[in-house]
Amino acid sequence: MIRASLYIPQKFKAQVRFFANKSFNMHHFWWIVISSVNILVLCSVHNKILNATLTMGNLCLAVLVRNEVILHFLYNFAVESSKVFEKTKYYINTSVHYIGGVHASAATWSFIWLCLDYDQQFKSSNKGILLTTASVLIILMLVMILTAIPLFREYFHNSFEKIHRYVGWSCLAILNFYLVLSWFISNNQRISVSDFFTDPIFLMLWLITGSIILPWVTVQRFDNFIICCSSPKVAILTIPGEANLGTFARISTDFIEWHSFSVAGTSFNPQTGQSQIQLIIGSAGDWTRNLIEKVQAGSFPKYLWVRRVKPPGFMFSINAYSRVVVVATGAGIAPVLLYLEKTDKVYILWIGNNHQTTYGKKIWSLISKHPHLKIYDTGVLGRPNVSDLTIQAAKEFRAQAVFCVSNRAITKSVVSACLDKKIHAYGASWDS
């Protein structure tokens, strides 16, 4: 085992000490904050009007923190704030990285307040269709919450994605109907259009509806994309568009099943006069494997649908540090390629099997010139202890943070080892 005394700037040591407790992260922190506020209100007072307001308030918060435009703002705000509040930069950046805690906790509390509102409706004389509509809404929201439990997501991820999308859309339609009907009944069947634009509940409803619909009405369909296989296990996709460092693109070949890939490169096509982005697609599942096999056989998708807004991921937080180590396994090298020009800032540790053959000469030619690069070939050297390699690299490069792009098990191991050494560490997470 490698025993190293890491160089960690003194001003960074304090704020990572708390996170050495690996059973706790900012996802749990957000649950505590959101739940504390709701419990405080619940214990103080609740009535029919307050129940409805808090149902919508929590739901509005849950939806907005998943909006791509708002995520862009939050990640940029976190990075810029880190330059001012350096001693708390890890808290700031991980609070955005684990923003899923806000989404999950606020959605759960929205469900709880809806149940309380349902109880109020049941006790009143307003039953019939209003009560039936509320019952359906509660059942559908419960289905979404139960299928979002990590254990279900892990083993039935495709089902989770479909349920979350299509049941979520159904909930949105029913919620619109329920609120309009409830307002109509409570106002003795009188209609005042101005209420739809002044009442806080309806204003939140429009925010929720707009936030959910907007990403779908801005989807772009392309037939002028380029896809080629750099090797039997990797495809490189080039599509028109622009993207920033640390972002990812959501694509689909049928508008039904969507997959996210980190932006690996940007360029300008002089023939079309358009900017374009490159995505690296590794054979990591049924969808990617089938796509690569079809491309190799000469069967290309007729159209490609792409979300216009490219939201940031955890790699965006690299911008908050001056020296970082990036650990990538296999096709995880994709989001790292955009940082190759930052030669003095980034140390790359790439672990894989026969890199040049597996990922092609094009990718190899891009990355092999980087001055701070360590290649670990598992075909020659065997399976490594990734955590030890990472800590050694962090020591040699005097890194302030480590970013890991790998599978769940390796990411958890690397982040855990780095936190033990009191060094900032980031990795992809379902809680993000």
N, C-alpha and C positions, 0 to 999 in steps of 0.2 A: 504494500500500500504506500502511496506517495504521501509523505508528511511535509506539508509546506506551510510556511508562515506568510500568509498573504499580505500584500501591500494594500491596505484599505485606508484612505484618507481619514484622519481623526474625526473630521466633521460629519462623516457618513456613518460612523459606527453606531451612534446612539439610536438612530431611527430604524435600523434593521434588527436591533436586539429583540424588540417585541415580536418580530415576525419569525424569529428562530423557533417560536412555538408553532410548528407546522400544522397543527390541528386547527389553527385559526387563520383566516385571511380576510380580506376586505369584503368578500361576499358575505361572510357572517356578520361583519361590522354593519353593512347596509341593512341586513335583516333586523339587527338589534335597533338601529336608528328608526327605521320605518315602523317597526312593531311597537317601539316605545311611544312614539307619537300617537299612534292609533289607540293603544291601550289607555294612554292618558286621557284621550278624548272619550273613549268608551266608558271609563270609570267616572268621568265627570258628568256628562250629560249626553243623551241621545234621544232624538225624536224623529218623526217621519221626514221632516225637511232635512235635518242633519244627516240622517241615514242615506238619503238619496244623494246629497252633496258629497259625502265622503266616499260613497260608491263610485261616483263619477271622478272625484278628485284622484283617488288611488288608481283607477283604471287609466285616467289620462296620463298620470305619471309613468305607469307601467308601459304604455304604448310609446310615449314620446322619447323615453331613453333608448328605445330600439330604432328610432328614426335615423337614417343614414346622415342626414344633414346635421342633426343635433349631435350625433357621434363625432362628426368632423369638428364641430365647435368644441366639444368637451376634450377631445384628445389634444387639439391645438392649445386650448386654454391650460391644460395640464402641463404641456411642454414649456409654454411661455412662463407659467407660474413657477416652474422648477428653477428657472434662471434667477428668480427673485428670492424664492424660499428654498435654498439648496439643502438645508438641513432636513426638510420634510419632503423632498422630491420623491422618495420612494412611496410614501403615503399617498401623495397627490396622484402619481401615475398608476399605482395599483388600485386606487379608488375608482379610476375610470376603467381600468382593465377588468375589474370585477363589477362593472355596472349592472351585470345580470342579477346581482343581489337586489338592486332596486326594482328591476323588472319583476322578479319572482315574488318578492315580499309585497310590493304594492298590488300586484294582481291578486294575490291570496287575500289580502285585506279588503280589496274591492269585493271579492266573493263573500267575505264575512259580513260586510256592511249590506250587501244585497240580500243576504239571508235575514238580517235584522229588519230590513225594509219590507221583505216578504211577510214577516211576522206581523208588522204593523198593518199591511194590506189585508191580511187574513182576519185580523181583529176588527177591521172597519167593514163598512157595508159594500165597499167596492170590490166585488168578487167577480165571478164569471170569467170573461175573456181576459181581464187584466191579471187575475190570479193565475190563469192558465199560461199566459205569456211569460209571467215571471217564473213559473215552475220550469218551463222549457229552458229558459235562460240559465237558471241555476244548475240544471242537470248538465247542460252543455259546458258551462264554465267548470263544473266539477270534473268532467271528463278531461278537459284541457289541463287542469291542475294535476290530476292523478297520472296522466300520461307524460307529464313533464318531470316526474320524479326521476332522478339520475339513473336508477336501476332499470327503469323502462326505456329510457333514452338510450342506454348503452346497448341493450339487447334488441331493441326494436326501433332503431333510429329512423329508418325510412317511414315507418308508421307514425312515429312522433311528428316528423316534419309535415306529413299530410294532414294529420289530425289538427296540429297547431294552426295550419294555414286555413283549411276548409271549414273546420268547426269554428275557428276564430272569425272568419268572414260571416258565417251563419249567425254567430253571437252579435256581430256588429249590426246586421240587418234587423235582428229581433230587438236589439237594444234601441235602435232608432224608432221602431214601431211601438215598443213598450213605453218609452218616454213621451212620445207624442200623444199616445192614447191616455196615459196617466195624467198628463197636463190637461188634455181635453176634458176628462171626467172631473178633475179637481176644480176646473174653472167653469163648471156647470155648462159644458158644451159650447162655450163661447170661444171664438177664435180671434186672437190679436197677433198679427204677423210680427209686430215689434218685439213681442216676447221671445221669439225665436232668435233674436239678435242681441237681447239685453239680459236674459235670464242666465245666470252663471252655469247652470246645469246644461243648457243647450249650447252655450259657448264651448264648454268642455267637450260636448258631443261632436261639435263641428271640428274641433281640434283633433279628436280621436279619429274621426272618419277621414279627414283630410290626410292625416299622417299615415294611415294605412293604405289609402288609395293612391297617393302621390307616387310612391316608388313603382307602382304597376303601370300607371299611365305614362311614365317616362321610359319604359322598357324600349330598347332599340332592337330592330331586327336587321341582321346583316346577311348578305349573300356574297359579299366581297371579302370574306375572311380567308386566311391561309393557314392550313394545318398540315404539318409534316412530322414524320417520326425520325427523331435523331438516333434512335436505337429501338430494339424490339419492345422496350418497356417504358419508353418516354416519348411523348408527343409535344411539339412546340406549336402553340396557337397564336396567331397574330391577327388582331382585330383593330378596326379604327377606334380612336378614342384617346383620352388623356387620363393620367393617374399620377398621384403623388407617391413619395416614398412611404413604404409601410402600409399600403392599402391592398385590398383584394377585390376581385371581380366575381359577380355571380352570373353564371351562364346556364343556358339550357338549350337542348336540341329539339324540344317538343313543347316548350312553354309550361310543362307540367312538373317535371323533375328538375330541380335546380341544384347546382353544385358551386362551391366557392373555391377560387384559386388565387394565390398571392400573385400580385403583379411582379413579373421577373425582369421586365425591361420596358423602356419607352424609346421611341424613335420617330423620325419624320420621313414620310414617303414622298419623294419629290415628284413621282409620277402622278399621284392622286392629289398632292398638295394637302394631305391630311396627316395629323399625328396618329400614331398607332402604339398599341401596347402588346407585350408578349406575355403569355402565360405558359408555364411548364406543367404538363399534365402527366403525372406518374401513374403507373399501373398499381393502384392501391385498393381497388374494389371492383365490384361487378360493372358499374357504369363506366369507369375509366378504362378498365380492361377491354370491355366491348368496343368502346370508341377507338382505342388504339388498334385493335384487331381489324376493325372495319377500314380504318385509314390505311393500314398496311395492305389490305386487300383491294384498295382503290375505291372503296365506297365511302363517299364523304357526305356529311349532313347537308341537306339542301339549304337550310337556314340555321342561323344561330341567334338566339335571343340573349341580350345582355342588359343588365340593369345599368342605367346611365350613371348613377351616383356610385362611386367606389369607396366604401367606408373603410376607415383605418382599422388596423388590428394591433396586437400588443407590440409588434415590431416598430410601430410608429414612435414608441417611447425611447428608441435609440437616440432620437434627436435631443433628449434631455441630458445626455452624457457626452463627455469628451473622449473617453476611451472605453471600448466595450469588446467583449469576446462573444462571437456568435457561433453556437454549436448547431450544426445541421447534419441530419442523417438522411441518406438517400435523396429523394426528390425534394426534401425540405430545404435544399439549397436555393430553390426558386426565389423566395422573398429576399435572399441575401444578395442576389446579383445586382440589385439596384444600388447597393452600398459599396460596390467595388471601387468606385472613384474616390471614396473617402479612405485613402490609403493609410493615413496616419491615425485614423480613429478606430478602425475595425480590424480585429484579429479573427480570422475564420478557421474553425476546426470542422472539417467535412469528413464524415465517416460513411463509408459505403463499400460496395463490392465492385472492383474493377471499374473505377469511375469513368475513364475515357471511353471504354467500350459500352458500358451501361447507359451513360447519359449523352454520348455523342461528342464529336469533335468540336461542335460549335460552342457548347456549354463549357467544355474543357478549355478551349482557347480563351474564353472570357475570364475564367477564374484562375487559371494556372499562372497568370502574370501578377497576381496580387502579391505584394511584398510580405504580408503577414498572413501566411496560409500554411496550415498543416493538414496534410492528407493522410487519412488512416484507411488502408485497404483491408477490409475484413477477410477478403479472399486469400490474402497473403499472411496477415498477422493474426487472424482469428478474431473472435468477439472481444471487444475491449471493455474495460471499466470506464464508461463514458464520464462518470462523475470525477474520477481521478484525473483523466485527461483534461477535463474542463478546468479543474482547480489549478493544475500545473500551468495551463495556458494563461489563466488569469494572473498567476504569479509572475510569469515571464513578461507579460504585456503590461503589468501594473494596471489592470482593468478596474473600472469603477462599477461595472455591471456585466451580467451575463444574460444572453438571450438564447433560448433553446427552441429549435424548430425540429420536433421529432414526434414519435408516437407518445401516447399517454404515459406509459410506464417509464420510459427514459426521461421524459420531461419532468415527471414528478421526482425521479431520483436525482437529476441534476440540480433542480431548483432547491430540493431539500439539502443537498450537500453544500450548495453555495450559501444558503441561509445559516447553516451550521458554522460556516467560516465568516459569518457576518458580512457577506457581500450581497448586493442587490441582485436579484435573479427574477427573470420573467420567462413565462412559457405559456403556450396556448392552453386554454381551459374551457370546459363547458360552462363554467360559471361566469365567463367573460361576456 
